[in-house]
Amino acid sequence: MGKEDYVKALKSGKKDYQARMMRGEKPTLLVLDDIMPMKDSYTEVPLGLVQIPTERLVGTKTVGRSNSFAGNFMPILQDNSEFACKWAALSTSHVEEGIREPIKAYEYMNLFYVEEGNKRVSVMKYFGAVSIPGYVTRIIPKPSDTKENKIYYEFLDFYKAARINYIWFSNEGSFGKLQEAVGKDPDETWNEDDCLQFSATYAQFESEYKAQGGGKLKITTGDAFLALITLYGYENIADKTATEMKELITKSWEEFALLQEDQEVELKLNPNQEKKPLLNILLSPRSSKLKAAFIYEKTPGTSAWTYAHELGRLYLEQTFPEEVSTIYYENGTQENADALIADAICSDCNLIFTTTPSFVQASVKSAIANPDIRILNCSLNTSHRYIRTYYARMHEAKFLMGAIAGAMAENNRLSYIADYPIYGCIANINAFAMGAKMINPRAKVYLEWSSRKEVDIEESLRETAASCISGREMVIPEESSRFFGLYHMEDGHPRNLAMPLYHWGKLYERLIRTIMDGTWKYDDNPSATKAINYWWGMSAGVIDVVCSQYLPIGTKRLVDLLKATIISETFNPFAGILYSQTGIVESDPDGKLLPEEIMTMDWLAENVIGSIPKREELIERAEPIIKQQGLKELG
């Protein structure tokens, strides 16, 4: 029996050896001594008896026995060798009695290297053991700025809380996201039941995932698992049967494939101008009438953001009175978004707009379950291939607002009230500051955050005594307040100077027309895995600035001139030499920031007085949107 097993293991070893040779890789086991950090640049920590995941056993401590095994720990020495006899005897012993004696190993960067017990590991791997007991010494390198080192230190923090060593990730921040996904605070300790449930859930997922070819993807099993529980919820995944888990993995496969592409997003900066040939239009069957659902987080009467989208919905009905019908749902939450989308689908809606980033997960889940329904979410830099996302380049309008503020600033002091530190928001702040500086080099922008805890905005504004204030974008029907757009205070009352405008109706109209004329599919590249994000601005009519009658005629003409250059794309607010609070961002006078750099800004312009708040400094209701759309260091 042992002899036959050795022959099979030998065959597996030789096959792996040849495959690694063909790929230009080391064909035998890795040797820890060859890759250890320099002396005095690491510490050793004994961990005691540990269950070592066999999958993470990758080599030997010293070079001695490394050449007896292929890289997969299967033997490569002839079957008549002394080594083969000992391996076969150990194999027989394992079948009859089980191997119980712990090995000795070193752990470095959460990979394990055997010091004593190489043949035991080989036999256990051959028989498919999930883990092997061993006395482990951990090698901890000094902290560095490398991605691998940062991930490892995040793992060390996670290991202190959970004592779990069989999951690994490709990206920074993932261990923290896992802790959050399972319902734990950052440093909260796991109890035995927590660990057992997680182990069972992860093992079931891993089995089904690898059975479907997950090992061929360029991500770790942990990456895929985290994506799934983030999307569907850990408790829901833990309750799945093997059949249900298999079906869910199959449905979510494109999401896993997308993770290989560094979560890239393909930005569509302008509407697709590609025209469908006239003959194709004439020969194409008439498309069925579109019924669109709009899912709102609040109500049009209580939220300026929702009100702007509601105006877009009404515009859509007026533009397509015969071709399109719409319904809408108010007061959506992360808890009921799934049910609202399901109700829309049951109401025969074939197009659904979820109008806030916090509905992304519900949108993706529904799109996976209903591939024939077009679902779009209003968010920026969201990488889900099953849905399309859309947003507006508000920073273009904010640049014009800043220019107006700079021209009207009597004391060179401006105030800017921001809401959440999410993608796009920082670009708005900086564009405003740069517009102000272009007109008034002495202009300073005092930044306030409405979402920061224990902040009295009114008191801060009084202390700053700014000439002009940039507040929320627009007024809402249920309030008569004039504290919106760009305004300045006169005898305790605001006088509005200009207002930025979201014209979502224009965006919705353009998207509807691509469906009607058959060009919707032209945005899809079947061979691409990038998610599609429509990020349109003034050139598409989605963003505008409305100027007050109180604005001086010269300033109004300046705004019209700048607007024309932005629409024609002959001027970019983020072009030329750019300075942040800490130094030069762009040093080339002819350079300009890429759209992706504008979208993901995490710095403030040099003339901004203030800072980007940390996550713990924000109010509770900011948590859902920060979790989904917050800057990298916040989300």
DRENVEX-139883 format. One record per residue (C-alpha): residue in one letter; x, y, z; residue number from 1. Coordinates in nm, 2 decimals, m for minus. Example, Ala and Ser with C-alpha at 12.3 -4.5 7.8 and 13.67 -1.06 7.14 Angstrom:
2
 code     c1     c2     c3 pos
    A   1.23  m0.45   0.78   1
    S   1.37  m0.11   0.71   2
// end
This chain:
635
 code     c1     c2     c3 pos
    M   0.00   0.00   0.00   1
    G   0.27   0.25   0.10   2
    K   0.48   0.16  m0.21   3
    E   0.18   0.22  m0.44   4
    D   0.11   0.56  m0.27   5
    Y   0.48   0.66  m0.32   6
    V   0.46   0.58  m0.69   7
    K   0.15   0.80  m0.72   8
    A   0.31   1.08  m0.52   9
    L   0.63   1.05  m0.72  10
    K   0.43   1.10  m1.04  11
    S   0.26   1.41  m0.90  12
    G   0.60   1.54  m0.79  13
    K   0.76   1.50  m1.13  14
    K   0.46   1.66  m1.30  15
    D   0.48   1.96  m1.07  16
    Y   0.86   1.98  m1.11  17
    Q   0.83   1.99  m1.49  18
    A   0.55   2.25  m1.48  19
    R   0.76   2.48  m1.26  20
    M   1.06   2.44  m1.49  21
    M   0.85   2.54  m1.79  22
    R   0.74   2.85  m1.61  23
    G   1.09   2.94  m1.51  24
    E   1.03   2.89  m1.14  25
    K   1.23   2.70  m0.88  26
    P   1.12   2.34  m0.92  27
    T   1.20   2.22  m0.57  28
    L   1.10   2.34  m0.23  29
    L   1.17   2.70  m0.12  30
    V   1.44   2.74   0.14  31
    L   1.38   2.98   0.43  32
    D   1.75   3.04   0.48  33
    D   1.78   3.18   0.13  34
    I   1.51   3.44   0.18  35
    M   1.55   3.54   0.55  36
    P   1.60   3.91   0.63  37
    M   1.94   4.03   0.73  38
    K   2.06   3.95   1.08  39
    D   1.94   4.20   1.34  40
    S   1.65   4.30   1.11  41
    Y   1.39   4.06   1.25  42
    T   1.28   3.90   1.57  43
    E   1.19   3.54   1.66  44
    V   0.87   3.47   1.85  45
    P   0.78   3.11   1.96  46
    L   0.41   3.04   1.91  47
    G   0.40   2.70   2.07  48
    L   0.19   2.42   1.92  49
    V  m0.01   2.55   1.62  50
    Q  m0.23   2.39   1.36  51
    I  m0.04   2.47   1.04  52
    P  m0.25   2.50   0.72  53
    T  m0.10   2.25   0.48  54
    E  m0.17   2.49   0.19  55
    R   0.07   2.74   0.35  56
    L   0.35   2.49   0.40  57
    V   0.58   2.59   0.11  58
    G   0.94   2.49   0.20  59
    T   1.21   2.38   0.43  60
    K   1.42   2.58   0.68  61
    T   1.75   2.46   0.54  62
    V   1.87   2.34   0.20  63
    G   1.93   1.98   0.33  64
    R   1.61   1.80   0.21  65
    S   1.47   2.06  m0.03  66
    N   1.59   1.88  m0.34  67
    S   1.41   1.56  m0.24  68
    F   1.07   1.72  m0.31  69
    A   0.91   1.91  m0.59  70
    G   0.76   2.25  m0.51  71
    N   0.43   2.09  m0.41  72
    F   0.61   1.88  m0.14  73
    M   0.56   1.56  m0.34  74
    P   0.87   1.34  m0.36  75
    I   1.10   1.33  m0.67  76
    L   1.36   1.06  m0.57  77
    Q   1.34   0.72  m0.73  78
    D   1.10   0.46  m0.58  79
    N   1.39   0.22  m0.50  80
    S   1.57   0.47  m0.28  81
    E   1.60   0.46   0.10  82
    F   1.40   0.78   0.11  83
    A   1.12   0.61  m0.08  84
    C   1.11   0.32   0.17  85
    K   1.09   0.56   0.46  86
    W   0.82   0.76   0.29  87
    A   0.62   0.45   0.21  88
    A   0.65   0.32   0.57  89
    L   0.53   0.66   0.70  90
    S   0.24   0.64   0.45  91
    T   0.13   0.30   0.58  92
    S   0.16   0.42   0.94  93
    H  m0.06   0.72   0.86  94
    V  m0.33   0.49   0.71  95
    E  m0.32   0.24   1.00  96
    E  m0.26   0.47   1.30  97
    G  m0.25   0.83   1.19  98
    I   0.05   1.06   1.22  99
    R   0.02   1.25   1.55 100
    E   0.38   1.36   1.62 101
    P   0.40   1.74   1.56 102
    I   0.65   1.88   1.32 103
    K   0.88   2.17   1.38 104
    A   0.85   2.47   1.15 105
    Y   0.92   2.84   1.10 106
    E   0.66   3.09   0.99 107
    Y   0.77   3.39   0.78 108
    M   0.52   3.62   0.62 109
    N   0.25   3.37   0.71 110
    L   0.42   3.10   0.50 111
    F   0.57   2.79   0.68 112
    Y   0.90   2.62   0.64 113
    V   0.97   2.28   0.79 114
    E   1.27   2.23   1.01 115
    E   1.18   1.87   1.12 116
    G   0.92   1.64   0.96 117
    N   0.95   1.70   0.58 118
    K   0.84   1.35   0.50 119
    R   0.55   1.38   0.74 120
    V   0.43   1.69   0.56 121
    S   0.47   1.52   0.22 122
    V   0.26   1.23   0.33 123
    M  m0.01   1.45   0.49 124
    K  m0.03   1.67   0.18 125
    Y  m0.06   1.35  m0.03 126
    F  m0.36   1.24   0.17 127
    G  m0.52   1.58   0.16 128
    A  m0.48   1.68   0.52 129
    V  m0.62   2.03   0.59 130
    S  m0.37   2.11   0.87 131
    I  m0.07   1.96   1.05 132
    P   0.02   2.02   1.42 133
    G   0.36   2.17   1.47 134
    Y   0.57   2.37   1.70 135
    V   0.62   2.70   1.53 136
    T   0.87   2.99   1.56 137
    R   0.76   3.31   1.40 138
    I   1.01   3.53   1.21 139
    I   0.89   3.89   1.22 140
    P   1.07   4.14   0.99 141
    K   1.10   4.50   1.08 142
    P   0.81   4.72   0.94 143
    S   0.87   4.87   0.60 144
    D   0.67   5.05   0.33 145
    T   0.63   4.74   0.10 146
    K   0.28   4.62   0.04 147
    E   0.37   4.27   0.14 148
    N   0.51   4.39   0.48 149
    K   0.21   4.61   0.55 150
    I  m0.03   4.32   0.48 151
    Y   0.17   4.10   0.71 152
    Y   0.15   4.35   1.00 153
    E  m0.22   4.37   0.95 154
    F  m0.23   3.99   0.97 155
    L  m0.04   4.00   1.30 156
    D  m0.30   4.23   1.45 157
    F  m0.58   4.00   1.32 158
    Y  m0.40   3.69   1.45 159
    K  m0.39   3.84   1.80 160
    A  m0.77   3.87   1.79 161
    A  m0.87   3.55   1.61 162
    R  m0.57   3.30   1.61 163
    I  m0.66   3.22   1.25 164
    N  m0.37   3.17   1.01 165
    Y  m0.53   3.00   0.71 166
    I  m0.67   3.30   0.53 167
    W  m0.47   3.55   0.33 168
    F  m0.53   3.86   0.12 169
    S  m0.37   4.04  m0.17 170
    N  m0.46   4.39  m0.07 171
    E  m0.40   4.62   0.23 172
    G  m0.69   4.68   0.46 173
    S  m0.85   4.34   0.39 174
    F  m0.79   4.19   0.74 175
    G  m0.96   4.49   0.89 176
    K  m1.25   4.45   0.65 177
    L  m1.28   4.09   0.74 178
    Q  m1.30   4.17   1.11 179
    E  m1.57   4.42   1.03 180
    A  m1.76   4.19   0.80 181
    V  m1.80   3.92   1.07 182
    G  m1.93   4.18   1.31 183
    K  m1.63   4.25   1.52 184
    D  m1.47   4.57   1.64 185
    P  m1.11   4.63   1.51 186
    D  m0.94   4.47   1.81 187
    E  m1.22   4.25   1.94 188
    T  m1.12   3.90   2.04 189
    W  m1.29   3.59   1.88 190
    N  m1.41   3.32   2.11 191
    E  m1.40   2.95   2.03 192
    D  m1.75   2.94   1.88 193
    D  m1.66   3.23   1.66 194
    C  m1.35   3.05   1.53 195
    L  m1.53   2.72   1.48 196
    Q  m1.82   2.88   1.28 197
    F  m1.58   3.08   1.07 198
    S  m1.36   2.77   1.00 199
    A  m1.66   2.57   0.89 200
    T  m1.80   2.85   0.67 201
    Y  m1.46   2.92   0.51 202
    A  m1.39   2.55   0.45 203
    Q  m1.72   2.51   0.27 204
    F  m1.66   2.81   0.06 205
    E  m1.30   2.71  m0.02 206
    S  m1.41   2.36  m0.13 207
    E  m1.67   2.48  m0.37 208
    Y  m1.46   2.77  m0.49 209
    K  m1.17   2.55  m0.58 210
    A  m1.39   2.29  m0.73 211
    Q  m1.51   2.55  m0.98 212
    G  m1.15   2.65  m1.07 213
    G  m1.08   2.93  m0.82 214
    G  m0.72   2.82  m0.79 215
    K  m0.67   2.94  m1.15 216
    L  m0.77   3.30  m1.06 217
    K  m0.49   3.55  m0.97 218
    I  m0.64   3.62  m0.63 219
    T  m0.63   3.44  m0.30 220
    T  m0.92   3.23  m0.18 221
    G  m0.95   3.49   0.10 222
    D  m1.00   3.77  m0.15 223
    A  m1.29   3.59  m0.30 224
    F  m1.44   3.49   0.03 225
    L  m1.42   3.85   0.16 226
    A  m1.59   3.98  m0.16 227
    L  m1.87   3.73  m0.11 228
    I  m1.94   3.80   0.26 229
    T  m1.92   4.17   0.20 230
    L  m2.18   4.14  m0.07 231
    Y  m2.42   3.90   0.09 232
    G  m2.34   3.93   0.46 233
    Y  m2.14   3.69   0.68 234
    E  m2.44   3.54   0.87 235
    N  m2.62   3.47   0.54 236
    I  m2.32   3.29   0.39 237
    A  m2.27   3.09   0.71 238
    D  m2.63   2.95   0.68 239
    K  m2.59   2.83   0.33 240
    T  m2.60   2.46   0.24 241
    A  m2.33   2.32   0.01 242
    T  m2.57   2.34  m0.29 243
    E  m2.66   2.70  m0.21 244
    M  m2.30   2.79  m0.17 245
    K  m2.22   2.64  m0.50 246
    E  m2.49   2.83  m0.67 247
    L  m2.39   3.16  m0.51 248
    I  m2.03   3.11  m0.61 249
    T  m2.13   3.04  m0.97 250
    K  m2.35   3.35  m0.98 251
    S  m2.07   3.56  m0.83 252
    W  m1.79   3.43  m1.05 253
    E  m1.76   3.75  m1.26 254
    E  m1.71   3.95  m0.94 255
    F  m1.42   3.72  m0.85 256
    A  m1.27   3.76  m1.19 257
    L  m1.29   4.14  m1.16 258
    L  m1.08   4.12  m0.85 259
    Q  m0.79   4.01  m1.06 260
    E  m0.79   4.34  m1.24 261
    D  m0.70   4.56  m0.94 262
    Q  m1.07   4.66  m0.94 263
    E  m1.02   4.89  m1.23 264
    V  m1.31   5.11  m1.35 265
    E  m1.36   5.21  m1.71 266
    L  m1.46   5.58  m1.70 267
    K  m1.70   5.70  m1.97 268
    L  m1.63   6.08  m1.96 269
    N  m1.88   6.16  m2.23 270
    P  m2.19   6.00  m2.38 271
    N  m2.12   5.74  m2.65 272
    Q  m2.13   5.91  m2.99 273
    E  m2.12   5.58  m3.18 274
    K  m2.43   5.56  m3.40 275
    K  m2.61   5.24  m3.49 276
    P  m2.63   5.20  m3.87 277
    L  m2.96   5.31  m4.01 278
    L  m3.03   4.98  m4.18 279
    N  m2.98   4.80  m3.85 280
    I  m3.22   5.04  m3.68 281
    L  m3.48   4.97  m3.95 282
    L  m3.44   4.60  m3.93 283
    S  m3.43   4.58  m3.55 284
    P  m3.75   4.48  m3.38 285
    R  m3.91   4.76  m3.17 286
    S  m3.79   4.74  m2.81 287
    S  m4.05   4.69  m2.54 288
    K  m4.15   4.99  m2.34 289
    L  m3.91   5.07  m2.07 290
    K  m4.03   5.09  m1.71 291
    A  m3.78   5.25  m1.48 292
    A  m3.77   5.24  m1.10 293
    F  m3.59   5.50  m0.89 294
    I  m3.48   5.39  m0.53 295
    Y  m3.43   5.69  m0.31 296
    E  m3.26   5.70   0.03 297
    K  m3.48   5.98   0.17 298
    T  m3.77   6.18   0.02 299
    P  m3.76   6.47  m0.23 300
    G  m3.90   6.69   0.04 301
    T  m3.63   6.63   0.30 302
    S  m3.31   6.57   0.09 303
    A  m3.16   6.80  m0.18 304
    W  m2.98   6.50  m0.33 305
    T  m3.31   6.30  m0.36 306
    Y  m3.49   6.61  m0.49 307
    A  m3.23   6.65  m0.77 308
    H  m3.29   6.29  m0.88 309
    E  m3.67   6.33  m0.85 310
    L  m3.64   6.62  m1.09 311
    G  m3.45   6.39  m1.32 312
    R  m3.72   6.13  m1.30 313
    L  m3.99   6.39  m1.39 314
    Y  m3.78   6.52  m1.67 315
    L  m3.75   6.16  m1.81 316
    E  m4.13   6.12  m1.80 317
    Q  m4.18   6.45  m1.99 318
    T  m3.91   6.36  m2.24 319
    F  m4.05   6.01  m2.32 320
    P  m4.42   6.03  m2.24 321
    E  m4.50   5.73  m2.46 322
    E  m4.18   5.52  m2.44 323
    V  m4.10   5.53  m2.07 324
    S  m4.29   5.49  m1.75 325
    T  m4.14   5.53  m1.40 326
    I  m4.21   5.45  m1.04 327
    Y  m4.01   5.55  m0.73 328
    Y  m3.95   5.43  m0.38 329
    E  m3.87   5.66  m0.09 330
    N  m3.69   5.61   0.24 331
    G  m3.47   5.33   0.13 332
    T  m3.21   5.20   0.37 333
    Q  m2.93   4.94   0.35 334
    E  m3.17   4.70   0.53 335
    N  m3.47   4.74   0.30 336
    A  m3.29   4.81  m0.03 337
    D  m3.30   4.44  m0.14 338
    A  m3.68   4.43  m0.08 339
    L  m3.74   4.76  m0.27 340
    I  m3.54   4.64  m0.57 341
    A  m3.72   4.31  m0.56 342
    D  m4.06   4.48  m0.55 343
    A  m3.95   4.70  m0.85 344
    I  m3.86   4.38  m1.05 345
    C  m4.20   4.22  m0.95 346
    S  m4.36   4.54  m1.08 347
    D  m4.21   4.46  m1.42 348
    C  m3.94   4.73  m1.41 349
    N  m3.66   4.64  m1.66 350
    L  m3.44   4.94  m1.56 351
    I  m3.36   5.04  m1.20 352
    F  m3.16   5.34  m1.07 353
    T  m3.04   5.32  m0.71 354
    T  m2.95   5.67  m0.63 355
    T  m2.70   5.65  m0.35 356
    P  m2.37   5.47  m0.30 357
    S  m2.50   5.29   0.01 358
    F  m2.72   5.08  m0.22 359
    V  m2.43   4.93  m0.42 360
    Q  m2.44   4.59  m0.25 361
    A  m2.81   4.55  m0.29 362
    S  m2.78   4.65  m0.65 363
    V  m2.51   4.40  m0.72 364
    K  m2.69   4.11  m0.55 365
    S  m3.01   4.19  m0.75 366
    A  m2.81   4.21  m1.07 367
    I  m2.65   3.87  m1.01 368
    A  m2.99   3.72  m0.94 369
    N  m3.16   3.90  m1.23 370
    P  m2.91   3.93  m1.52 371
    D  m3.18   4.05  m1.77 372
    I  m3.25   4.36  m1.56 373
    R  m3.04   4.68  m1.61 374
    I  m2.94   4.82  m1.27 375
    L  m2.74   5.13  m1.23 376
    N  m2.61   5.28  m0.91 377
    C  m2.52   5.65  m0.85 378
    S  m2.17   5.62  m0.71 379
    L  m1.81   5.69  m0.81 380
    N  m1.52   5.45  m0.85 381
    T  m1.73   5.14  m0.78 382
    S  m1.60   4.83  m0.94 383
    H  m1.88   4.58  m1.00 384
    R  m1.91   4.44  m1.35 385
    Y  m2.27   4.33  m1.30 386
    I  m2.40   4.68  m1.27 387
    R  m2.31   5.01  m1.43 388
    T  m2.25   5.32  m1.21 389
    Y  m2.30   5.69  m1.28 390
    Y  m2.20   6.02  m1.13 391
    A  m2.14   6.38  m1.23 392
    R  m1.83   6.59  m1.24 393
    M  m1.94   6.85  m0.99 394
    H  m1.59   6.97  m0.95 395
    E  m1.63   7.16  m1.28 396
    A  m1.91   7.36  m1.14 397
    K  m1.73   7.41  m0.81 398
    F  m1.43   7.56  m1.00 399
    L  m1.67   7.82  m1.14 400
    M  m1.82   7.88  m0.80 401
    G  m1.47   7.93  m0.66 402
    A  m1.39   8.18  m0.93 403
    I  m1.71   8.38  m0.84 404
    A  m1.62   8.36  m0.47 405
    G  m1.26   8.48  m0.54 406
    A  m1.40   8.78  m0.73 407
    M  m1.65   8.86  m0.46 408
    A  m1.43   8.81  m0.16 409
    E  m1.40   9.14   0.02 410
    N  m1.16   9.01   0.29 411
    N  m1.00   8.72   0.10 412
    R  m1.18   8.47   0.34 413
    L  m1.40   8.20   0.20 414
    S  m1.58   7.92   0.38 415
    Y  m1.66   7.58   0.22 416
    I  m1.91   7.34   0.40 417
    A  m1.85   6.98   0.29 418
    D  m2.05   6.68   0.38 419
    Y  m1.87   6.35   0.36 420
    P  m1.50   6.27   0.28 421
    I  m1.58   6.04  m0.01 422
    Y  m1.46   6.00  m0.37 423
    G  m1.53   6.32  m0.57 424
    C  m1.58   6.54  m0.26 425
    I  m1.22   6.63  m0.22 426
    A  m1.20   6.72  m0.59 427
    N  m1.49   6.96  m0.54 428
    I  m1.32   7.13  m0.25 429
    N  m0.99   7.17  m0.44 430
    A  m1.16   7.28  m0.76 431
    F  m1.34   7.56  m0.56 432
    A  m1.01   7.66  m0.39 433
    M  m0.82   7.67  m0.72 434
    G  m1.10   7.87  m0.89 435
    A  m1.08   8.12  m0.61 436
    K  m0.70   8.14  m0.62 437
    M  m0.70   8.19  m1.00 438
    I  m0.91   8.51  m0.96 439
    N  m0.78   8.62  m0.62 440
    P  m0.43   8.49  m0.53 441
    R  m0.48   8.59  m0.17 442
    A  m0.80   8.39  m0.12 443
    K  m0.81   8.14   0.16 444
    V  m1.08   7.87   0.19 445
    Y  m1.18   7.77   0.54 446
    L  m1.31   7.41   0.53 447
    E  m1.59   7.29   0.75 448
    W  m1.74   6.94   0.76 449
    S  m2.11   6.90   0.84 450
    S  m2.05   6.53   0.91 451
    R  m1.79   6.58   1.18 452
    K  m1.89   6.51   1.54 453
    E  m1.95   6.79   1.79 454
    V  m1.89   7.07   1.54 455
    D  m2.10   7.39   1.55 456
    I  m2.09   7.50   1.19 457
    E  m2.27   7.83   1.25 458
    E  m2.02   7.93   1.52 459
    S  m1.72   7.84   1.30 460
    L  m1.86   8.05   1.02 461
    R  m1.90   8.35   1.25 462
    E  m1.54   8.31   1.38 463
    T  m1.41   8.29   1.02 464
    A  m1.62   8.59   0.91 465
    A  m1.58   8.48   0.55 466
    S  m1.70   8.71   0.27 467
    C  m1.85   8.42   0.08 468
    I  m1.98   8.08   0.19 469
    S  m2.02   7.77  m0.02 470
    G  m2.30   7.56   0.13 471
    R  m2.51   7.27   0.01 472
    E  m2.57   7.25  m0.36 473
    M  m2.95   7.34  m0.36 474
    V  m3.25   7.41  m0.15 475
    I  m3.53   7.15  m0.08 476
    P  m3.90   7.21  m0.12 477
    E  m3.99   7.17   0.25 478
    E  m3.74   7.44   0.36 479
    S  m3.75   7.81   0.28 480
    S  m3.38   7.85   0.38 481
    R  m3.16   8.06   0.15 482
    F  m2.84   7.90   0.29 483
    F  m2.75   7.71  m0.03 484
    G  m2.51   7.74  m0.32 485
    L  m2.27   8.03  m0.29 486
    Y  m2.38   8.32  m0.08 487
    H  m2.26   8.60   0.13 488
    M  m2.41   8.74   0.45 489
    E  m2.57   9.09   0.46 490
    D  m2.71   9.21   0.80 491
    G  m2.74   8.85   0.91 492
    H  m2.92   8.73   0.60 493
    P  m2.78   8.53   0.31 494
    R  m2.77   8.68  m0.04 495
    N  m2.73   8.41  m0.30 496
    L  m2.47   8.46  m0.57 497
    A  m2.47   8.13  m0.77 498
    M  m2.59   7.77  m0.74 499
    P  m2.43   7.45  m0.89 500
    L  m2.69   7.23  m1.06 501
    Y  m2.72   6.86  m1.11 502
    H  m2.92   6.79  m1.42 503
    W  m2.97   6.42  m1.37 504
    G  m3.26   6.42  m1.62 505
    K  m3.01   6.49  m1.90 506
    L  m2.80   6.19  m1.79 507
    Y  m3.10   5.97  m1.76 508
    E  m3.22   6.08  m2.10 509
    R  m2.89   6.00  m2.27 510
    L  m2.88   5.65  m2.11 511
    I  m3.24   5.58  m2.21 512
    R  m3.16   5.68  m2.57 513
    T  m2.87   5.43  m2.58 514
    I  m3.11   5.16  m2.48 515
    M  m3.37   5.26  m2.74 516
    D  m3.13   5.30  m3.03 517
    G  m2.94   4.98  m2.95 518
    T  m2.60   5.14  m2.87 519
    W  m2.62   5.05  m2.49 520
    K  m2.42   4.74  m2.57 521
    Y  m2.14   4.93  m2.74 522
    D  m2.01   5.04  m2.39 523
    D  m1.96   4.67  m2.31 524
    N  m1.64   4.49  m2.43 525
    P  m1.70   4.12  m2.39 526
    S  m1.33   4.05  m2.34 527
    A  m1.29   4.33  m2.07 528
    T  m1.34   4.29  m1.70 529
    K  m1.35   4.65  m1.61 530
    A  m1.66   4.80  m1.45 531
    I  m1.83   5.08  m1.63 532
    N  m1.88   5.42  m1.47 533
    Y  m2.04   5.71  m1.65 534
    W  m1.88   6.03  m1.52 535
    W  m2.03   6.31  m1.72 536
    G  m1.99   6.68  m1.67 537
    M  m2.07   7.01  m1.83 538
    S  m2.00   6.89  m2.18 539
    A  m2.29   6.64  m2.15 540
    G  m2.52   6.90  m1.99 541
    V  m2.53   6.71  m1.66 542
    I  m2.36   6.99  m1.46 543
    D  m2.43   7.36  m1.47 544
    V  m2.40   7.68  m1.27 545
    V  m2.69   7.92  m1.23 546
    C  m2.59   8.28  m1.15 547
    S  m2.79   8.52  m0.94 548
    Q  m2.91   8.86  m1.07 549
    Y  m2.70   9.01  m0.79 550
    L  m2.38   8.90  m0.96 551
    P  m2.19   9.18  m1.14 552
    I  m2.21   9.17  m1.51 553
    G  m1.83   9.14  m1.55 554
    T  m1.82   8.84  m1.32 555
    K  m2.11   8.68  m1.50 556
    R  m1.92   8.72  m1.83 557
    L  m1.61   8.56  m1.68 558
    V  m1.82   8.26  m1.56 559
    D  m1.97   8.22  m1.91 560
    L  m1.62   8.23  m2.06 561
    L  m1.48   7.97  m1.82 562
    K  m1.78   7.75  m1.87 563
    A  m1.73   7.75  m2.24 564
    T  m1.37   7.65  m2.21 565
    I  m1.46   7.36  m1.98 566
    I  m1.74   7.24  m2.21 567
    S  m1.51   7.25  m2.51 568
    E  m1.24   7.07  m2.30 569
    T  m0.99   7.34  m2.38 570
    F  m0.95   7.41  m2.01 571
    N  m0.90   7.17  m1.72 572
    P  m0.93   7.30  m1.36 573
    F  m0.66   7.05  m1.26 574
    A  m0.40   7.14  m1.52 575
    G  m0.06   7.31  m1.48 576
    I   0.15   7.33  m1.17 577
    L  m0.05   7.22  m0.86 578
    Y   0.03   7.27  m0.50 579
    S  m0.12   7.08  m0.20 580
    Q  m0.09   7.17   0.17 581
    T   0.23   6.96   0.18 582
    G   0.40   7.04  m0.14 583
    I   0.39   7.01  m0.52 584
    V   0.14   6.76  m0.67 585
    E   0.20   6.84  m1.04 586
    S   0.52   7.01  m1.14 587
    D   0.47   7.01  m1.52 588
    P   0.32   7.34  m1.65 589
    D   0.17   7.15  m1.94 590
    G   0.06   6.85  m1.73 591
    K  m0.28   6.77  m1.60 592
    L  m0.43   6.52  m1.36 593
    L  m0.58   6.20  m1.50 594
    P  m0.95   6.15  m1.44 595
    E  m0.87   5.87  m1.20 596
    E  m0.64   6.10  m1.00 597
    I  m0.91   6.36  m0.98 598
    M  m1.16   6.10  m0.87 599
    T  m0.95   5.96  m0.59 600
    M  m0.79   6.27  m0.45 601
    D  m0.68   6.25  m0.09 602
    W  m0.50   6.58  m0.05 603
    L  m0.61   6.94  m0.01 604
    A  m0.50   7.25  m0.21 605
    E  m0.24   7.48  m0.05 606
    N  m0.50   7.76   0.01 607
    V  m0.74   7.54   0.20 608
    I  m0.74   7.59   0.58 609
    G  m0.86   7.26   0.73 610
    S  m0.81   6.89   0.71 611
    I  m0.98   6.57   0.60 612
    P  m1.15   6.41   0.90 613
    K  m1.07   6.06   1.02 614
    R  m1.33   5.80   1.02 615
    E  m1.37   5.80   1.40 616
    E  m1.43   6.18   1.39 617
    L  m1.75   6.14   1.18 618
    I  m2.11   6.12   1.30 619
    E  m2.28   5.78   1.30 620
    R  m2.50   5.83   0.99 621
    A  m2.19   5.88   0.78 622
    E  m2.08   5.52   0.84 623
    P  m2.27   5.35   0.55 624
    I  m2.15   5.59   0.28 625
    I  m1.80   5.61   0.42 626
    K  m1.78   5.23   0.42 627
    Q  m1.88   5.22   0.05 628
    Q  m1.73   5.53  m0.10 629
    G  m1.49   5.67   0.16 630
    L  m1.13   5.76   0.07 631
    K  m0.89   5.46   0.09 632
    E  m0.77   5.55   0.44 633
    L  m1.13   5.59   0.56 634
    G  m1.32   5.31   0.38 635
// end
